[in-house]
Amino acid sequence: MRIRNLKNTDEIVNNSKYLIKNPKDYKGNYKKIFNNNNPIHLEIGMGKGDFIINMALVNPKINFIGIELHTNVIARACKKLENLELPNLRLINVNALELNDVFDKEIDLIYLNFSDPWPKKRNSNRRLTSEIFLNIYEKLFRDKKIIRLKTDNTLLFEYSIISLTNYGYKIDEISLDLDNSDIENIETEYETKFKSKGIKINYLKAIK
Ligand SMILES: C[S@@+](CC[C@H](N)C(=O)[O-])C[C@H]1O[C@@H](n2cnc3c(N)ncnc32)[C@H](O)[C@@H]1O
């Protein structure tokens, strides 16, 4: 993601009550952060946060955690949250490759929204639906495993269907034009951009 650097990135992130600064200390105990037993949904690669912030606003009985690799990107979400009170939302600045050090069987659903497609075959392991990542997700889920994915990218979509089904997931919902389907949807930043160019959005829900 190309992004202009925000001034005071470190200050914004360090002062945000939404950012969990020592996420590995809470492994297995995330319900303590939220002070309830409500389901926990993760968005991996949350970008600037439009999706997860709006999801948390409209679903107060679900806890949301946004995962983002880049500090200057997560800082944008922290800035948007400065004047909002959302007790059911937290953010973590971490690489998804480290998620087994952060969570232990406590996640109910994972969102993968417009993940980087890594089009070259030699980089396919970096796709967030590669076997490497599915192995990581396996130990995050509390019980039933649910992944919801949206992408404009046909190659990533086809790859994900194959990778997920090879891993034992069943495709429970699918659309090649999410906007013209009955599926409820909250847009991400990338989605808004693609839709304004007339690009159709692929969506799937996979269950294991
Ligand atoms: C193409 S952007 C999409 C952002 C947002 N989900 C949206 O739809 O607008 C992909 C995001 O995933 C993040 N990302 C990529 N690989 C990641 C990883 N291994 N761990 C955490 N975040 C990652 C990137 O930094 C980037 O912000």
The ligand as an SDF file (V2000), in Angstrom:
LIG
                    3D

 27 29  0  0  0  0  0  0  0  0999 V2000
   -4.0940   -3.9460   -0.1750 C   0  0  0  0  0  0  0  0  0  0  0  0
   -4.1800   -3.4290    1.4740 S   0  0  0  0  0  0  0  0  0  0  0  0
   -5.9170   -3.5910    1.8900 C   0  0  0  0  0  0  0  0  0  0  0  0
   -6.2920   -2.7980    3.1120 C   0  0  0  0  0  0  0  0  0  0  0  0
   -7.7480   -2.9330    3.5920 C   0  0  0  0  0  0  0  0  0  0  0  0
   -8.0380   -4.2930    4.0230 N   0  0  0  0  0  0  0  0  0  0  0  0
   -8.7260   -2.5150    2.5180 C   0  0  0  0  0  0  0  0  0  0  0  0
   -9.4030   -3.3980    1.9670 O   0  0  0  0  0  0  0  0  0  0  0  0
   -8.8210   -1.3140    2.2350 O   0  0  0  0  0  0  0  0  0  0  0  0
   -3.4640   -4.8200    2.3230 C   0  0  0  0  0  0  0  0  0  0  0  0
   -3.0600   -4.4810    3.7610 C   0  0  0  0  0  0  0  0  0  0  0  0
   -2.6090   -5.6840    4.3860 O   0  0  0  0  0  0  0  0  0  0  0  0
   -1.4510   -5.3880    5.1610 C   0  0  0  0  0  0  0  0  0  0  0  0
   -0.6770   -6.6470    5.2710 N   0  0  0  0  0  0  0  0  0  0  0  0
   -0.0760   -7.3130    4.2600 C   0  0  0  0  0  0  0  0  0  0  0  0
    0.5720   -8.3990    4.7190 N   0  0  0  0  0  0  0  0  0  0  0  0
    0.3590   -8.4210    6.0580 C   0  0  0  0  0  0  0  0  0  0  0  0
    0.7830   -9.2890    7.0920 C   0  0  0  0  0  0  0  0  0  0  0  0
    1.5680  -10.3490    6.8480 N   0  0  0  0  0  0  0  0  0  0  0  0
    0.4050   -9.0220    8.3560 N   0  0  0  0  0  0  0  0  0  0  0  0
   -0.3770   -7.9330    8.6290 C   0  0  0  0  0  0  0  0  0  0  0  0
   -0.8020   -7.0790    7.6770 N   0  0  0  0  0  0  0  0  0  0  0  0
   -0.4390   -7.3040    6.4160 C   0  0  0  0  0  0  0  0  0  0  0  0
   -0.7460   -4.3160    4.3480 C   0  0  0  0  0  0  0  0  0  0  0  0
    0.1670   -3.5750    5.1260 O   0  0  0  0  0  0  0  0  0  0  0  0
   -1.9150   -3.4850    3.8520 C   0  0  0  0  0  0  0  0  0  0  0  0
   -2.2570   -2.4530    4.7540 O   0  0  0  0  0  0  0  0  0  0  0  0
  1  2  1  0
  2  3  1  0
  2 10  1  0
  3  4  1  0
  4  5  1  0
  5  6  1  0
  5  7  1  0
  7  8  2  0
  7  9  1  0
 10 11  1  0
 11 12  1  0
 11 26  1  0
 12 13  1  0
 13 14  1  0
 13 24  1  0
 14 15  1  0
 14 23  1  0
 15 16  2  0
 16 17  1  0
 17 18  1  0
 17 23  2  0
 18 19  1  0
 18 20  2  0
 20 21  1  0
 21 22  2  0
 22 23  1  0
 24 25  1  0
 24 26  1  0
 26 27  1  0
M  CHG  2   2   1   9  -1
M  END
$$$$
